[in-house]
Amino acid sequence: MAARRVPYLLGHAEIADLFGIERQTSAKWRVDGTLGEPDLLASGNPYWLLGTVLELDGHAGRHVTEDRLRQYKGKIPHGYRVDTPELLPTIAGIQEVALVLGTTQQTVSRWRHRKRIAEADLELSRSPLWLLDTITADATERGRSLVMEEIERLQAGERLAQKPRGRRAVAEPRRPKKPLPEAQSFTSTEHEEALSFVTEMLAEGHTTVIRPKR
């Protein structure tokens, strides 16, 4: 299968490398408005088109050298330039992939580790990104089901909210746990009662231990 072409995109780590700055500086540009709204959100992480980032070149002492630009493009051998977000193909991060496949992010991570899912088309700022076409083709080949509603949401541009930056909000106090139920005994003729009790305990999240007695 021919390698898929992927658009030139940058996260904070790639922007920092491109300008020869610290990653924290790139993040600060996002906070103070030097970097505008991201052109793409995937799994709550922001990404920018190469053209968007290069608009900062030559302003306020910011400069991109030809060597750093060449190094960046060299890491995306099948990359191509997209000028507007509207022309981007549908791209999914690990959280969106989990939704499309009807599973969890942890499961997708295990699949990646065991090479049981298509290799990511991009890895930006240490986060994997896939073209939606890559995921759907891989799922079809492996016989995995797809959640069409999630695919339609992605294609419509619906995205998970961006991850909050800075200090976390104060968490709400936890609700007090319910007291543990008292142990119960059942005779050999009380099969239905025992089954009902065990089912209720499991439904409430408890672990049930059965000890036979004479």
C-alpha positions as CSV (number, residue, x, y, z in Angstrom):
1,M,0.0,0.0,0.0
2,A,1.4,3.4,-0.9
3,A,2.1,5.8,1.9
4,R,-0.6,8.3,2.5
5,R,0.1,12.0,2.0
6,V,-0.3,14.0,5.2
7,P,-0.6,17.8,5.7
8,Y,2.2,19.8,7.3
9,L,1.0,20.4,10.9
10,L,2.8,21.6,14.0
11,G,2.3,21.2,17.7
12,H,4.1,23.3,20.3
13,A,7.2,21.0,20.2
14,E,7.5,21.4,16.4
15,I,7.0,25.2,16.6
16,A,9.7,25.4,19.2
17,D,12.1,23.4,17.0
18,L,11.2,25.5,14.0
19,F,12.1,28.8,15.7
20,G,14.9,27.4,17.9
21,I,13.1,28.3,21.1
22,E,11.9,26.5,24.2
23,R,8.6,24.7,24.1
24,Q,7.4,26.9,27.0
25,T,7.9,29.9,24.8
26,S,5.7,28.5,22.1
27,A,3.0,27.8,24.7
28,K,3.4,31.4,25.9
29,W,2.7,32.6,22.4
30,R,-0.5,30.7,22.5
31,V,-1.5,32.4,25.8
32,D,-0.6,35.9,24.8
33,G,-2.2,35.7,21.4
34,T,0.9,35.6,19.2
35,L,-0.3,32.3,18.0
36,G,-3.9,32.5,17.0
37,E,-6.6,29.8,17.4
38,P,-5.3,26.4,16.4
39,D,-6.2,25.2,12.9
40,L,-6.9,21.7,14.3
41,L,-7.9,20.2,17.6
42,A,-7.2,16.5,18.0
43,S,-7.7,14.7,21.4
44,G,-7.9,18.1,22.9
45,N,-4.4,19.1,21.7
46,P,-3.9,22.2,19.4
47,Y,-2.1,22.1,16.1
48,W,-1.3,24.7,13.5
49,L,-0.8,24.7,9.7
50,L,2.7,25.3,8.5
51,G,1.5,28.5,6.7
52,T,0.0,29.8,9.9
53,V,3.2,29.3,11.8
54,L,5.4,30.8,9.1
55,E,3.4,34.0,9.3
56,L,5.3,34.7,12.6
57,D,8.6,34.5,10.8
58,G,10.5,37.8,10.6
59,H,8.3,39.6,13.3
60,A,9.5,40.7,16.8
61,G,12.9,38.9,16.3
62,R,11.3,35.5,15.4
63,H,13.1,33.8,12.6
64,V,12.9,30.4,10.9
65,T,16.1,29.3,9.2
66,E,16.0,27.2,6.0
67,D,17.9,24.4,7.7
68,R,15.3,24.1,10.5
69,L,12.5,24.2,8.0
70,R,14.1,21.5,6.0
71,Q,14.6,19.4,9.1
72,Y,10.9,19.8,10.0
73,K,9.8,18.7,6.5
74,G,12.2,15.8,6.5
75,K,10.3,14.3,9.5
76,I,7.1,14.2,7.3
77,P,8.4,12.7,4.1
78,H,4.9,12.5,2.5
79,G,3.8,15.9,3.7
80,Y,2.2,18.6,1.7
81,R,1.1,22.1,2.5
82,V,-2.5,23.0,3.2
83,D,-3.3,26.7,3.2
84,T,-6.7,26.8,5.1
85,P,-8.2,24.5,7.8
86,E,-11.2,23.9,5.6
87,L,-8.9,21.9,3.2
88,L,-7.5,19.6,5.9
89,P,-8.5,15.9,5.6
90,T,-10.3,14.5,8.6
91,I,-7.6,13.8,11.3
92,A,-8.1,11.9,14.5
93,G,-6.1,11.7,17.7
94,I,-6.1,8.7,20.0
95,Q,-9.3,9.8,21.8
96,E,-11.2,10.2,18.6
97,V,-9.9,6.9,17.3
98,A,-11.2,5.2,20.4
99,L,-14.6,6.7,19.8
100,V,-14.7,5.7,16.2
101,L,-13.7,2.1,17.1
102,G,-16.1,2.0,20.1
103,T,-13.4,1.3,22.5
104,T,-11.2,3.0,25.1
105,Q,-8.0,5.1,24.7
106,Q,-6.1,2.6,26.8
107,T,-7.1,-0.2,24.4
108,V,-5.9,1.8,21.4
109,S,-2.6,2.5,23.2
110,R,-2.2,-1.3,23.8
111,W,-3.0,-2.0,20.1
112,R,-0.3,0.5,19.1
113,H,2.2,-1.1,21.4
114,R,1.4,-4.6,20.0
115,K,1.2,-3.3,16.4
116,R,-2.4,-4.3,16.1
117,I,-3.6,-1.0,14.6
118,A,-2.3,1.0,11.7
119,E,0.8,3.1,12.4
120,A,0.0,6.7,13.1
121,D,0.3,8.9,10.0
122,L,1.8,11.7,12.1
123,E,3.3,12.0,15.6
124,L,3.4,15.6,16.8
125,S,4.5,16.8,20.2
126,R,4.6,13.1,21.2
127,S,0.9,12.5,20.3
128,P,-0.2,10.2,17.5
129,L,-2.5,11.4,14.7
130,W,-4.2,9.3,12.1
131,L,-6.1,10.2,8.9
132,L,-9.6,9.0,9.3
133,D,-9.2,7.0,6.1
134,T,-6.3,5.2,7.6
135,I,-8.4,4.1,10.6
136,T,-11.4,3.0,8.7
137,A,-9.4,1.0,6.2
138,D,-7.4,-0.7,9.0
139,A,-10.6,-1.5,10.9
140,T,-12.2,-3.0,7.8
141,E,-9.1,-5.1,7.2
142,R,-9.1,-6.4,10.7
143,G,-12.8,-7.0,10.9
144,R,-13.4,-4.3,13.6
145,S,-16.7,-2.5,13.8
146,L,-16.9,1.3,13.3
147,V,-19.2,3.7,15.1
148,M,-20.7,5.6,12.2
149,E,-22.1,8.4,14.4
150,E,-18.6,9.2,15.6
151,I,-17.3,9.2,12.1
152,E,-20.0,11.6,11.0
153,R,-19.2,13.9,14.0
154,L,-15.6,14.0,13.0
155,Q,-16.4,14.7,9.4
156,A,-18.7,17.5,10.5
157,G,-15.9,19.1,12.4
158,E,-17.1,18.3,15.9
159,R,-14.1,18.0,18.3
160,L,-13.3,17.3,21.9
161,A,-12.6,20.5,23.8
162,Q,-9.0,21.7,24.2
163,K,-7.2,20.5,27.2
164,P,-7.1,23.3,29.9
165,R,-3.7,24.8,30.6
166,G,-2.3,26.2,33.8
167,R,-3.6,25.6,37.3
168,R,-6.3,23.0,37.6
169,A,-9.7,24.0,38.9
170,V,-10.4,22.9,42.5
171,A,-12.0,19.5,42.4
172,E,-15.4,19.1,43.9
173,P,-15.5,17.2,47.2
174,R,-16.1,13.5,46.8
175,R,-19.4,12.1,47.8
176,P,-19.3,9.9,50.8
177,K,-19.2,6.2,50.0
178,K,-22.2,4.1,50.8
179,P,-21.6,1.8,53.8
180,L,-20.8,-1.8,52.8
181,P,-23.7,-4.2,53.0
182,E,-23.8,-6.8,55.7
183,A,-22.8,-10.4,54.8
184,Q,-25.6,-12.7,54.2
185,S,-26.0,-16.5,54.3
186,F,-28.2,-18.7,52.1
187,T,-29.2,-22.3,52.2
188,S,-28.9,-24.7,49.3
189,T,-32.7,-24.1,48.6
190,E,-32.3,-20.3,48.4
191,H,-30.7,-20.3,45.0
192,E,-32.8,-17.5,43.6
193,E,-32.3,-15.3,46.6
194,A,-28.5,-15.8,46.6
195,L,-28.3,-15.0,42.9
196,S,-30.4,-11.8,43.3
197,F,-28.2,-10.7,46.2
198,V,-24.9,-11.3,44.2
199,T,-26.3,-9.5,41.2
200,E,-27.3,-6.5,43.2
201,M,-23.9,-6.3,44.9
202,L,-22.0,-6.5,41.6
203,A,-24.3,-3.8,40.0
204,E,-23.3,-1.5,42.9
205,G,-19.6,-2.0,42.2
206,H,-18.9,-4.3,45.1
207,T,-16.7,-7.4,45.0
208,T,-18.5,-10.5,46.2
209,V,-16.8,-13.4,48.1
210,I,-18.7,-16.7,48.4
211,R,-17.6,-19.0,51.2
212,P,-19.3,-22.4,51.5
213,K,-20.4,-23.6,55.0
214,R,-21.6,-26.9,56.3
